[in-house]
Amino acid sequence: MELLYMFERLRTPLGDAFFSLITHLGEETLFIVFGLLIFWCLDKWEGYYLLSAGLSGTVINQFLKLWFRIPRPWVRDPNFTAVESALAQAGGYSFPSGHTQNAVAVFGGVVRWGGHKALRAVCAALCVLVPLSRLYLGVHTPADVGLSAVIALALVFGLYPVVRKAAGRPGALRPVLAAMTLLAAGFLAFVSLYPFPADTDAVNLAFGVKNAHVMLGCMLGLWLSHEADLRAGFDTRAPLAGQALKLVLGLALLLAIKSAGKAVLYPLLGAGGFADGLRYFLMVVFAGFLWPRTFPFWSRVGKKR
């Protein structure tokens, strides 16, 4: 807590605004948008790489949250105050940090994959700034962000050679996707069968159960999409106009599936649980296989004749 008190003393309105902006770069929504930008528009294998690291890390992160059930810093020490604007996105247990996990997995993956030096430099800086923002804002401890960063980096470096190999021999990714699916299934079994103590926060546990179904749906969808892609691959190349329309319309349709899935599946199957797993499964299959079938059309949009 000493480090958090130091940041508390250093806070200024400008610093609060800066780190409140930076911390949003570790949110789930940006992870999805950034991952699909890479997957649809730049390099599908780098997309597989970032999505695999991010999704696997999320399962591990959620398991550790429910296993250790460590409260947030201001709960552990009532004398400590976090930046008020950050509290809305700081629900659930503290250890480890989900924002750090997302940021280091995605931005660290970009750095490891290679490419433009300026982009890699920016991403490397964000791997430091997002975890730092969680400490500055007072919503996580050094242990929270430290373990998340270690897990994310282990996935980034561990998955890299496998996915690089898969880019030349696509079937090499199958064992990774199978392992990811088993990991998600194990997490679902854990939240469903483990005898949690009576003092376990009911809201956090319900959130973990929902995430377990969502992650299993995502993993199954990604695995199925990859299997289908082995038989009918896609090319990410397109003119700038085609890329922009491909991304914007694809994201809009994805959000529509998410919303419509809730409206249709919740009345049939009940809120949460299996319905959420099925909803995200359909979203990933759309993003990973169905939408890429339209890419030949987008490759012609904006092309000079």
Solvent accessible surface area in square Angstrom, and as a share of the most:
residue,aa,sasa,rsa
1,M,60,0.27
2,E,143,0.64
3,L,68,0.34
4,L,0,0.00
5,Y,56,0.21
6,M,75,0.33
7,F,27,0.11
8,E,42,0.19
9,R,175,0.64
10,L,109,0.54
11,R,47,0.17
12,T,70,0.41
13,P,119,0.75
14,L,147,0.73
15,G,15,0.14
16,D,37,0.19
17,A,64,0.49
18,F,90,0.38
19,F,27,0.11
20,S,24,0.15
21,L,123,0.61
22,I,17,0.09
23,T,7,0.04
24,H,86,0.38
25,L,49,0.24
26,G,0,0.00
27,E,39,0.17
28,E,101,0.45
29,T,94,0.55
30,L,54,0.27
31,F,12,0.05
32,I,53,0.27
33,V,57,0.33
34,F,36,0.15
35,G,0,0.00
36,L,10,0.05
37,L,58,0.29
38,I,6,0.03
39,F,2,0.01
40,W,0,0.00
41,C,8,0.05
42,L,108,0.54
43,D,45,0.24
44,K,30,0.13
45,W,27,0.09
46,E,15,0.07
47,G,0,0.00
48,Y,0,0.00
49,Y,0,0.00
50,L,0,0.00
51,L,22,0.11
52,S,0,0.00
53,A,1,0.01
54,G,0,0.00
55,L,18,0.09
56,S,6,0.04
57,G,0,0.00
58,T,29,0.17
59,V,2,0.01
60,I,47,0.24
61,N,2,0.01
62,Q,22,0.10
63,F,67,0.28
64,L,26,0.13
65,K,23,0.10
66,L,4,0.02
67,W,110,0.39
68,F,99,0.41
69,R,58,0.21
70,I,50,0.25
71,P,52,0.33
72,R,18,0.06
73,P,0,0.00
74,W,68,0.24
75,V,89,0.51
76,R,122,0.44
77,D,29,0.15
78,P,115,0.72
79,N,126,0.65
80,F,4,0.01
81,T,77,0.45
82,A,15,0.12
83,V,16,0.09
84,E,144,0.64
85,S,80,0.52
86,A,7,0.06
87,L,74,0.37
88,A,92,0.71
89,Q,98,0.43
90,A,4,0.03
91,G,58,0.56
92,G,31,0.30
93,Y,21,0.08
94,S,0,0.00
95,F,26,0.11
96,P,0,0.00
97,S,0,0.00
98,G,21,0.20
99,H,22,0.10
100,T,0,0.00
101,Q,1,0.00
102,N,21,0.11
103,A,1,0.01
104,V,4,0.02
105,A,0,0.00
106,V,3,0.02
107,F,8,0.03
108,G,6,0.06
109,G,1,0.01
110,V,3,0.01
111,V,42,0.24
112,R,89,0.32
113,W,16,0.06
114,G,23,0.23
115,G,58,0.56
116,H,132,0.59
117,K,169,0.72
118,A,57,0.44
119,L,84,0.42
120,R,84,0.31
121,A,63,0.49
122,V,85,0.49
123,C,3,0.02
124,A,45,0.35
125,A,47,0.36
126,L,23,0.11
127,C,25,0.15
128,V,97,0.56
129,L,47,0.24
130,V,0,0.00
131,P,15,0.10
132,L,56,0.28
133,S,0,0.00
134,R,2,0.01
135,L,15,0.08
136,Y,11,0.04
137,L,0,0.00
138,G,0,0.00
139,V,0,0.00
140,H,2,0.01
141,T,10,0.06
142,P,53,0.33
143,A,63,0.49
144,D,2,0.01
145,V,12,0.07
146,G,32,0.31
147,L,60,0.30
148,S,0,0.00
149,A,24,0.18
150,V,96,0.55
151,I,24,0.12
152,A,0,0.00
153,L,76,0.38
154,A,64,0.50
155,L,31,0.16
156,V,1,0.00
157,F,117,0.49
158,G,45,0.43
159,L,21,0.10
160,Y,36,0.14
161,P,76,0.48
162,V,48,0.28
163,V,0,0.00
164,R,97,0.35
165,K,108,0.46
166,A,0,0.00
167,A,43,0.34
168,G,70,0.68
169,R,144,0.52
170,P,50,0.32
171,G,30,0.29
172,A,13,0.10
173,L,0,0.00
174,R,99,0.36
175,P,89,0.56
176,V,18,0.11
177,L,2,0.01
178,A,25,0.19
179,A,59,0.46
180,M,8,0.03
181,T,10,0.06
182,L,132,0.66
183,L,72,0.36
184,A,0,0.00
185,A,39,0.30
186,G,41,0.39
187,F,7,0.03
188,L,33,0.17
189,A,44,0.34
190,F,29,0.12
191,V,10,0.06
192,S,71,0.46
193,L,143,0.71
194,Y,73,0.28
195,P,112,0.70
196,F,33,0.14
197,P,55,0.35
198,A,114,0.88
199,D,125,0.65
200,T,17,0.10
201,D,61,0.32
202,A,79,0.61
203,V,115,0.66
204,N,24,0.12
205,L,45,0.22
206,A,62,0.48
207,F,112,0.47
208,G,1,0.01
209,V,45,0.26
210,K,77,0.33
211,N,21,0.11
212,A,0,0.00
213,H,36,0.16
214,V,10,0.06
215,M,16,0.07
216,L,34,0.17
217,G,4,0.04
218,C,10,0.06
219,M,2,0.01
220,L,73,0.37
221,G,0,0.00
222,L,5,0.02
223,W,81,0.28
224,L,90,0.45
225,S,1,0.00
226,H,0,0.00
227,E,35,0.16
228,A,24,0.19
229,D,7,0.03
230,L,55,0.27
231,R,174,0.64
232,A,43,0.34
233,G,48,0.46
234,F,24,0.10
235,D,69,0.36
236,T,13,0.07
237,R,181,0.66
238,A,25,0.19
239,P,33,0.21
240,L,154,0.77
241,A,48,0.37
242,G,0,0.00
243,Q,28,0.13
244,A,51,0.39
245,L,77,0.38
246,K,1,0.00
247,L,31,0.15
248,V,95,0.55
249,L,72,0.36
250,G,0,0.00
251,L,34,0.17
252,A,54,0.42
253,L,78,0.39
254,L,14,0.07
255,L,117,0.58
256,A,54,0.42
257,I,48,0.24
258,K,70,0.30
259,S,74,0.48
260,A,53,0.41
261,G,11,0.10
262,K,93,0.39
263,A,70,0.55
264,V,87,0.50
265,L,19,0.10
266,Y,47,0.18
267,P,104,0.65
268,L,133,0.66
269,L,84,0.42
270,G,34,0.32
271,A,84,0.65
272,G,18,0.17
273,G,21,0.21
274,F,132,0.55
275,A,0,0.00
276,D,0,0.00
277,G,10,0.09
278,L,53,0.26
279,R,6,0.02
280,Y,26,0.10
281,F,50,0.21
282,L,79,0.39
283,M,16,0.07
284,V,27,0.15
285,V,22,0.13
286,F,21,0.09
287,A,7,0.06
288,G,3,0.03
289,F,44,0.19
290,L,94,0.47
291,W,19,0.07
292,P,0,0.00
293,R,79,0.29
294,T,50,0.29
295,F,3,0.01
296,P,80,0.50
297,F,109,0.45
298,W,23,0.08
299,S,30,0.19
300,R,138,0.50
301,V,35,0.20
302,G,55,0.53
303,K,115,0.49
304,K,192,0.81
305,R,273,1.00
